[in-house]
Amino acid sequence: MKLIDVSVPLDANLPTYPGNTPYSLEAVKRIARGDSSNVSTLHLSAHSGTHVDAPCHFFDGAPGAEALPLEMLVGRARVIEITSRKGVGADELAGAHLSEDVRVLIKTSNSRLWGSAEFHADYTGVTESGAKYLLEHGIKVVGVDYLSVEEFRKSGAPAHHVLLGAGIIVIEGLNLRDVDPGVYEMFCLPLALVGCDGAPARVVLRRS
């Protein structure tokens, strides 16, 4: 069984969305220093690297990461490629013919940005029209290949509000660089962080 890991490594080369806690690993105990074992403490945002947004990310009182339905995060997923750099809008999505899809992973030029510790504010995000298009076409899970589904600092965060407000699950921080468009089986398992607005996840694909 060949699995394609589309998660990004948590390391010093991981970019951080402005205002979020940068990832770091603190050595609490080390055998090389005479301790009995190696023990580390992690410092990171709930939205570091590959992660899933919970509804309470943008809606107070909404469910946290522990309530994300795993049955929706495992199953048939379609990878589509959008080459436009101006944003993933309704016009860009129209040619993908999404009528039979429930889980859609959007590959853009963003996937080439991974490996650089610098945050690239000019990444390609999903526009409000794109979010509404996904909703109207029955999409239940949408994945994107940079740290936010939203265009950078878009006023009002319309993509998040449209998607999360409709119960659509948003996976952010995928690396789809080496993934061809097509149909796959997806396994996405976020940590069960109770009441948290997001959770890191390991995401793998298997060719369908």
Buried (B, 14 or more C-beta within 10 A) or exposed (E): EEEBEBBBBBEEEBBBBEEBEBBBEEEEEEEEEEEEEEEEEEEBBBBBBBBBBBBBBBBEEBBBBBEBEEEBBBBEBBBBBBEEEEBBBBBBBEEBEBEEBBBBBBBBBBBEBBEEEEBBEEBBBBBBBBBBBBBEBEBBBBBBBBBBBBBBEBEEBBBBBBBBBBEBBBBBBBBBBEBEBEBBBBBBBBBEBEEBBBBBBEBBBEEE
